[in-house]
Amino acid sequence: MDWANHRREAHGLGRTQEFLKQITYGGNDGIVTTFAIVAGFAGAQADGAAQIGALAVLIFGLANLFADGVSMGLGEFLSTRSAQDMFHSRRAKELAALRANPEEERAELTAILRDRGMDGPDVDAAADIIARHPDFVADLMMTYEFGMMEPEADNPAREGLVTFVAFLIFGAVPLSPYFFRPPDDTTLNLSVGMTFLALVLLGLLRWNATRENLGRCLGETVAVGTLCAAVAFGVGRIVGG
């Protein structure tokens, strides 16, 4: 069975939910790191340390946007690929252990079933049945003993691309006022406002996918971005001073 399609069709799992991790990770990092460039320049300029033009902000901002975006996308690709490799390596060792020490592994299976709430004679009966299917036992061990989920539905290239695109889209927001205006206080204020709106939108996407507490989804997203921007602005003032 194609479990990726099954999750989408039978359980109403949308694309935002399917790629929530990559969108949140890439989008938040794109907003924060790109605004850090803007805030860092603004902090340095606030002390009169440099007369920085909009072109300089855009050059540094765009260079950072694409360099970090590629790094993030490739990092997600390698991370997903590494998780798949680790899963298959660990699962192969578990299958070898099932062949070498079946009684020890059966005892572990029984303990897992008890931990999951099964008791009485049902435990031994279930363990006897499941033990006849080593692949199924290995999958149970991977989930409940090692906390590792089957990664076959993950596509490293696709998830890396989603991370890259999310980084570029959200990361371009803090820079957008500098395409049309000189780097004055009004432009900085516009960048701050648009950055805030981008963080709110990212928080709303997270809330729409999870349906968790709206205030928490928005608050955490905005708070992380605000903290990083404040640090960048402060560093700019210190270095510029």
ABEGO torsion letter per residue (X at the ends): XBAAAAAAAAAGBBAAAAAAAAAAAAAAAAAAAAAAAAAAAAAAAAAGABBBBAAAAAAAAAAAAAAAAAAAAAAAAAAAAAAAAAAAAAAAAAAAAAAABAAAAAAAAAAAAAAAGBBEAAAAAAAAAAAABAAAAAAAAAAAAAGBBBAAABBAAAAAAAAAAAAAAAAAAAAAAAAABBBBAAAAAAAAAAAAAAAAAAAAAAAAAAGBBAAAAAAAAAAAAAAAAAAAAAAAAAAAX
